[in-house]
Amino acid sequence: MFRFWGSQEQQSQDGSSQSQSWYPPSVVSSPSSSRPATPSGSSSSLPHRPSSHVPPSEAAGVIAVLKDKSVDELRKLLSDKDAYQQFLHSLDQVKIQTNLKDELCKENLQLAEENLQKEPRIMELRNQCRIIRTTELAAAKEKLNELEKQKEEMLKLNSPASLVQRILESANKTEEESDDLHQHFLDREIDLAAFLQKYKKLRTTYHKKTLIHLAAKTSTV
């Protein structure tokens, strides 16, 4: 088969010999540009670049700047990386982003310096907390343990079994007192009238305590 001049293969070879563009493809291929398109490689030979989401107003501003440049200047931007970087950093949008970045870095540096200035105070507070844990906290814990012991003792003294036992002991003591009084009467150490009055009172108290003890013991069973 004969290969004619100007075939697709010949055009592909010619296109691949051109240098790659440093400028965004969206600007180069913009239909609103009044400058003639400069030679560039085929789309298949260019490396893949991620698509950038540029606001229409910013894109229009960049295109307006490019319209004032000559074809040679545009070609230089496409082939010369340094020229492209110089042009990029001369744009107002890039200057604004650069200034914003510098301000953020300055604020971060200021915050870091303030944090470093607060470090001695932080260390002092940590030492105070350590002292509190080792001294005041230990004393408070010891006091708490003492109160817990007192509470346990009070609960034991006022438990149902303890109360029943104390009632029984009180009844036995009253009975012993009545027996001693009876012995004094037998020994003629007390007259009959006084004996009867005290003895009756002691026996009544004894029987009351005995009945209470019996009722309490029955209810706790």
Contacts in CASP RR format, 6 or more apart in sequence:
PFRMAT RR
TARGET T0000
AUTHOR 0000-0000-0000
METHOD contacts of the structure
MODEL  1
MFRFWGSQEQQSQDGSSQSQSWYPPSVVSSPSSSRPATPSGSSSSLPHRP
SSHVPPSEAAGVIAVLKDKSVDELRKLLSDKDAYQQFLHSLDQVKIQTNL
KDELCKENLQLAEENLQKEPRIMELRNQCRIIRTTELAAAKEKLNELEKQ
KEEMLKLNSPASLVQRILESANKTEEESDDLHQHFLDREIDLAAFLQKYK
KLRTTYHKKTLIHLAAKTSTV
3 9 0 8 1.000
3 10 0 8 1.000
12 42 0 8 1.000
15 39 0 8 1.000
15 40 0 8 1.000
15 41 0 8 1.000
15 42 0 8 1.000
15 45 0 8 1.000
16 41 0 8 1.000
16 42 0 8 1.000
16 45 0 8 1.000
18 39 0 8 1.000
18 40 0 8 1.000
18 41 0 8 1.000
19 78 0 8 1.000
19 79 0 8 1.000
20 40 0 8 1.000
20 41 0 8 1.000
20 45 0 8 1.000
20 46 0 8 1.000
20 47 0 8 1.000
21 28 0 8 1.000
21 40 0 8 1.000
21 46 0 8 1.000
21 78 0 8 1.000
21 79 0 8 1.000
22 77 0 8 1.000
22 78 0 8 1.000
22 79 0 8 1.000
22 80 0 8 1.000
22 81 0 8 1.000
22 84 0 8 1.000
23 77 0 8 1.000
23 78 0 8 1.000
23 84 0 8 1.000
24 49 0 8 1.000
24 52 0 8 1.000
25 46 0 8 1.000
25 49 0 8 1.000
26 52 0 8 1.000
26 54 0 8 1.000
26 59 0 8 1.000
27 33 0 8 1.000
27 59 0 8 1.000
27 62 0 8 1.000
27 63 0 8 1.000
27 66 0 8 1.000
28 37 0 8 1.000
28 38 0 8 1.000
28 40 0 8 1.000
28 78 0 8 1.000
29 37 0 8 1.000
30 63 0 8 1.000
32 63 0 8 1.000
33 63 0 8 1.000
33 66 0 8 1.000
33 67 0 8 1.000
34 67 0 8 1.000
35 66 0 8 1.000
35 67 0 8 1.000
35 69 0 8 1.000
35 71 0 8 1.000
35 74 0 8 1.000
36 71 0 8 1.000
38 71 0 8 1.000
38 74 0 8 1.000
38 75 0 8 1.000
38 78 0 8 1.000
40 78 0 8 1.000
54 62 0 8 1.000
58 93 0 8 1.000
62 91 0 8 1.000
62 93 0 8 1.000
65 91 0 8 1.000
66 74 0 8 1.000
69 77 0 8 1.000
76 83 0 8 1.000
77 83 0 8 1.000
77 84 0 8 1.000
77 87 0 8 1.000
78 84 0 8 1.000
88 94 0 8 1.000
89 95 0 8 1.000
89 98 0 8 1.000
156 162 0 8 1.000
160 216 0 8 1.000
160 220 0 8 1.000
161 220 0 8 1.000
163 216 0 8 1.000
164 213 0 8 1.000
164 216 0 8 1.000
164 217 0 8 1.000
164 220 0 8 1.000
167 209 0 8 1.000
167 212 0 8 1.000
167 213 0 8 1.000
167 216 0 8 1.000
168 213 0 8 1.000
170 209 0 8 1.000
171 206 0 8 1.000
171 209 0 8 1.000
171 210 0 8 1.000
171 213 0 8 1.000
174 202 0 8 1.000
174 205 0 8 1.000
174 206 0 8 1.000
174 209 0 8 1.000
175 206 0 8 1.000
177 202 0 8 1.000
178 199 0 8 1.000
178 202 0 8 1.000
178 203 0 8 1.000
178 206 0 8 1.000
181 190 0 8 1.000
181 195 0 8 1.000
181 198 0 8 1.000
181 199 0 8 1.000
181 202 0 8 1.000
182 195 0 8 1.000
182 199 0 8 1.000
184 190 0 8 1.000
184 195 0 8 1.000
185 192 0 8 1.000
185 195 0 8 1.000
185 199 0 8 1.000
190 198 0 8 1.000
END
